[in-house]
Amino acid sequence: MKQNKRNPKETEEHHDPYLSPRELAVRWKCARSTADRIVTQAGLTKVLLGEGKNGMVRYLKEEVAAYEFSRRT
């Protein structure tokens, strides 16, 4: 019987509590600069991983979801 192997990247993304700026822009179907502007205006928490130009910015998925929910009309 053939085993069903899961894609490790898919599994990792499903449980990852963070979104990258690019992932957030894709989620919101907008330009990254637009997503950055909305994040700044909304005061969402930036998680800074690493330092300097090699560091990464991430956003908390739960906080993004809460913001999206608060903006529903």
N, C-alpha and C positions, 0 to 999 in steps of 0.2 A: 504494500500500500504506500502511495506517495505521501510524504509529509508536506504539510502546508507551512512553508517558511515565510515569515514576515520580513518585510523590509525594515532593517534596524533604524534607518533614518525616519521612516514613517512612524514607528513606535516611539522613537525619541521625541519627534515633533509633537506627538499627541500628548505626551506627559511633560513637555517643556513648559515651565511657567512664564517664559519670556517671549516677547516678540521683538524682532529687529525692526529698525525704521523701514526697511524695504518691505518686510512682511506686513507691517501696519499699513503702508501705502497700498499694497495689493489688497488687503482686507477691506480698506475703505474705497478702493477703486479711484485713487487720485495720485497726483504726483507726490514724490517723497517730500518736496519742499512744502507742499500743502499740508501733508501729515505732520511735518515738523512744526509748522505754524500753529495748527490746531492743538497739538500736544502742549506747546508753550502757553498758548492762551488758556487752555483748560487746566494748566498746572499739574499735569500728570507727572508722576515720579519717573525720573530717568535713572536707571541702574547703570553705573559706569563700571565696566569690567576692564581691568588693565589701566595703563597710564599713557598719557601723551598721544601722539598720532597713531600709535598702534592699539590704542584702547578701543573698546566697543561700547556702544550705547544699546541698551535694551529697555523695554517697557514691560510692566507686569500685565499679563493677560487678564487677570481678574479686575485690575483697575481700569483697563481699556473697556472691558465688558460692562463694568458699572457705569462708566462715562457714556457709552453707547446707549445703555438703558435709560439713563437720565435725560438723554436728548430726544427720546421718543415723544411723538406728539399724539 
